[in-house]
Amino acid sequence: EECQTALQEMAKLAPKRDLEILTSIPGIGKNTALRIISELGDIRRFNNPSQLNAFVGVDPQVYESGNLTAHLSISKRGTAIGRKVLYLAINQIQSAKKAGNPCHIADYYEKRKRSSETASHKKAAIASIHKLLRTIFALITNDQLYSYDIAKHNQRLLS
């Protein structure tokens, strides 16, 4: 009951348009959208998606010493709860695709899993979180609802 009450209060405080935009992404329901909004806050305050990735803590750590530059694991500087919510959102997007709701993020996840036999589920999920955050940033800053056709078209332009 406490959880439901908290979600109802969050729904009252959340920006309605941001909630509508997030729930337009296949696999993200009202509950997950509210949790994303509560963890990320106002996405418009970020100048680019890289800042959003750094805020969540899924940006890669870089080790530099002399001529050596190495990319390590994710930085984990941000909120652990935010990373968990986004990780669960990726799993929900995968489930939605299996139920017949296509999403370019699920396509990307499957492509990452197929591209390397050694790639684990977590590595593919983190890469998909990057894509999800870029998608969320673009949708909210442009005030657009998610469209699979537009996302696939834009993805082809970038490839």
Summary of the structure (lengths in Angstrom):
residues: 159
radius of gyration: 16.2
end to end distance: 46.7
largest distance: 56.8
contacts: 455
relative contact order: 0.15
helix: 67%
strand: 8%
